[in-house]
Amino acid sequence: MASLSFTQIKGNNPVAEFSRRTRPELGLIRPNRVGFRVLASESKAEPNLSVTVNGLHMPNPFVIGSGPPGTNYTVMKRAFDEGWGAVIAKTVSLDAEKVKNVTPRYARLRVEGNGSAKGQIIGWQNIELISDRPLEIMLKEFKQLKEEYPDRILIASIMEEYNKAGWEELIDRVEQTGVDALEINFSCPHGMPERRMGAAVGQDCALLEEVCGWINAKATVPVWAKMTPNITDITQPARVALSSGCEGVAAINTIMSVMGINLTTLRPEPCVEGYAAKTRNSYCSGNMPKFSLRYSTPGGYSAKAVHPIALAKVMNIAKLMKSEFGDTDYSLSGIGGVESGGDAAEFILLGANTVQVCTGVMMHGYGVVKKLCSELKDFMKQHNFSSIEDFRGASLEYFTTHTDLVTRQQEAIKQRKAIRKGLQSDKDWTGDGFVKETESMVSN
């Protein structure tokens, strides 16, 4: 492997340093929360998957996305042991007592269609809430993980109600565990919007700006804002988050959806048992008593089917970041339907620094990271790329407007016809250019 040497700039956290920096063009003073700086690297034929994002060094760009794969010490330790580049823990808040999950809370969509028990899984829906474990326990486990894996990147996902003091307390307590960065959940599509949490903030740019201001005034580690796709123009909240001091953007969270209706029971999926008074029109399936019906609620859609949507959203954010913010001080984490190295390469080609996987881990296990790394290396070898930066954002320039496409195609057709047409008439033949003029009219 390539050998890397690092210099720790300052700070108690072994992978984070926090000095202040100004951005006068934005009218903003914000933290420059960076960590190790790569001083030297050894170039080798084998592609190097390591990345340094907001000063945080990772052995590869694959990150456990916030959710069940990062819900406790045991599973996060497993992720580090398997070789994931970083782990983002399941979202925590101050009061876990308010979080009540139900079971079942997942539903799958297969290629054969709704209700099929066979075929490839292309869609996954969840109605799961943020962590229901007491914050004190999660903080203890964060601290234990950082003590056991001091050189690995652990990111805390946090979400709180619309309360400045609450946000400040949560950030302070989480940072004391030694986590390397914060991902702010402005994107959860279901659960508790009435408490102005998750997507309720991410869909309201004025509210987002205010909350980002609280967070970035308090945080001393890099901050990523996780964006909701359940919005008309995702660049608007992304711009607000970056302008308000966040070092990075993560996109996308799940898409609000109804997975489908079971055509046998006539109930939506996932279906949860619930009490209801007997009525004449109550529908009952199997041996279920008539007063015990089944109910559901819209949830978040993920897995392979959302990948094209995620690519479009990430592309739009990447273009915004490149044109308005530059791509050296800020980072972009791509999320959505990653199950192969090729899926990850697409996000990186659109400008992503890292790629998050959550549902993919739930379907294939933590060991899938080895397959992801191997396939990404194969892609890099095919194109003679030695590092992630060699191809990051390489495909962005090929996106344009439909009007521009029409103009470009018309010009291309014009040029092609001109080449194929050859001479206009016999009078155009010349002695000096006779051979070339002949060639211009040959078809093979």
MOFEN-V915294 format. One line per field, one symbol per residue. phi: phi as a letter, one per 40 degrees, with the letter a starting at -180 (. if undefined). psi: psi as a letter, one per 40 degrees, with the letter a starting at -180 (. if undefined). burial: + if it has 24 or more other ideal C-beta (glycine too) atoms within 12 Angstrom, else -. A space follows every 50 residues. Layout:
phi: ???
psi: ???
burial: ???
This chain:
phi: .ccbbbbccahcccbabbbbabbccbgbbacbcbbcbccaabcbccdccc bbbfgbcbcaccbccdidcbcadccccdcccchccabbccdbbcbccccb cbacbbabbbcchdgcbbgccbbabbbcccdbcdddcccccdccccccbc cbcbbccbaaccadcccccccccccccgccabbccbadcahbcccfbgcc cccbcccccccccccccccbbdbbccccccacbccccccccccchccabb abcccdabcibccccgbcbcbbcacaccbccccbbgcccccbcbbaadbc cagdccdcccdcccdccccccccbbgbccbbbbcbigcbaccdcdccccc hccbbcbbddcccbgccccccccccccccccdbgccacccbcgcccccba ccdccccccccccccccccccgccaccccbccbdccccdcbccb
psi: ihhhiihhdiidhefhigiiiigdeefhhiiggibihhdiihhidhihei ihhfehhidiehhhihadefeidddddddddeeidihhiihiidgedehh iihieiiihideiheieiihheihiifiaaheihddddddddddddddgd eihhhhhihiighddddddddddddeeeidihhhgfeheicfdeefibdd deegdddddddddddeddieiihhhhihegidhedddddddddeeidihh hiaihhihdihhedefiiiihhhiiiihidehhhibehidegahiaiiah haaddeddddddddddddddddddeifdeiihhhhhfheiddddddddde ehdihihcdddddeideeddddddddddddddefheidedehededeeha iddddddddddddddddddddbidideeiiddfddddddeehe.
burial: ---+------+-++++++---------+-+++++++-+--------++++ +++++++++++++++++++++++-++++++-+++++++++++++++--+- ++--+++++-----------+++++++++++++-+--++-+++-++--+- ++++++++++++---++--++++++-+++++++++++++++++-++++++ +++++-+++-++++++-++++++++++++++--+++++++++++++++++ ++++++++++------++++++--------------------++-+++++ +++++++-++++++++++++++--+-+-++++++++++++++++++++++ ++++++++++++++-+-++-+++++++-++----+-+++-+++--+---- --------------------------------------------
